[in-house]
C-alpha cells in the first residue's frame, strides 16, 4: 500500500506541475500563437492546433525532467 500511495502522490505532483506550467505559459504573450501553429477560422468560430508550441513545450519538459531524474539518481 505504501508504494501505491507514493505513486499517487508523484502522479498528482506531475499533474499539478503540468497545470501550473500551462497556466504560466498562457500568461506569456505569443505562446500558443507561434509561427507554425495552425489556425482555422470560419465565420462562426476558430480552431487552433498549437503544433510548434507543443513541440517546444515537449523539448523543454524533456530537458527539465531529465535533469530532475539525474539529480535524484545520484
C-alpha positions as CSV (number, residue, x, y, z in Angstrom):
1,X,0.0,0.0,0.0
2,X,2.9,2.3,0.7
3,X,4.1,2.1,-2.9
4,X,0.7,2.9,-4.3
5,X,0.5,6.0,-2.0
6,X,3.9,7.2,-3.2
7,X,2.9,6.6,-6.8
8,X,-0.3,8.6,-6.4
9,X,1.5,11.5,-4.8
10,X,4.0,11.5,-7.7
11,X,1.3,11.4,-10.3
12,X,-0.6,14.2,-8.5
13,X,2.5,16.3,-8.3
14,X,3.2,15.8,-12.1
15,X,-0.4,16.8,-12.9
16,X,-0.1,19.9,-10.7
17,X,3.2,20.8,-12.3
18,X,1.7,20.4,-15.8
19,X,-1.3,22.6,-14.9
20,X,0.9,25.3,-13.4
21,X,3.2,25.3,-16.4
22,X,0.3,25.6,-18.8
23,X,-1.3,28.3,-16.8
24,X,2.0,30.3,-16.6
25,X,2.6,29.8,-20.4
26,X,-0.8,31.2,-21.2
27,X,0.3,34.4,-19.5
28,X,3.2,34.9,-21.8
29,X,2.2,36.8,-25.0
30,X,2.7,34.9,-28.2
31,X,2.8,31.4,-26.7
32,X,0.2,29.3,-28.4
33,X,0.4,31.6,-31.5
34,X,3.9,30.8,-32.6
35,X,4.7,30.6,-36.3
36,X,3.9,27.0,-37.4
37,X,0.8,26.8,-35.2
38,X,-2.3,26.1,-37.4
39,X,-5.3,28.4,-37.0
40,X,-8.5,27.6,-38.9
41,X,-11.0,30.5,-38.8
42,X,-14.5,30.4,-40.2
43,X,-17.4,32.8,-39.9
44,X,-18.8,31.1,-36.7
45,X,-15.6,30.2,-34.9
46,X,-12.0,29.2,-34.9
47,X,-9.8,26.2,-34.1
48,X,-6.2,26.4,-33.0
49,X,-3.7,23.5,-33.4
50,X,-0.6,24.6,-31.5
51,X,1.9,22.2,-33.1
52,X,5.1,24.2,-32.7
53,X,4.1,25.3,-29.2
54,X,3.6,21.6,-28.3
55,X,6.9,20.6,-29.7
56,X,8.7,23.4,-27.8
57,X,6.9,22.5,-24.6
58,X,7.8,18.9,-25.1
59,X,11.5,19.7,-25.6
60,X,11.7,21.9,-22.5
61,X,9.9,19.4,-20.3
62,X,12.1,16.6,-21.5
63,X,15.2,18.5,-20.6
64,X,13.8,19.5,-17.2
65,X,12.6,16.0,-16.3
66,X,15.9,14.5,-17.4
67,X,17.8,16.9,-15.1
68,X,15.5,16.1,-12.2
69,X,15.9,12.4,-12.7
70,X,19.7,12.7,-12.9
71,X,19.7,14.7,-9.6
72,X,17.7,12.1,-7.8
73,X,19.7,9.1,-9.1
74,X,23.0,10.4,-7.5
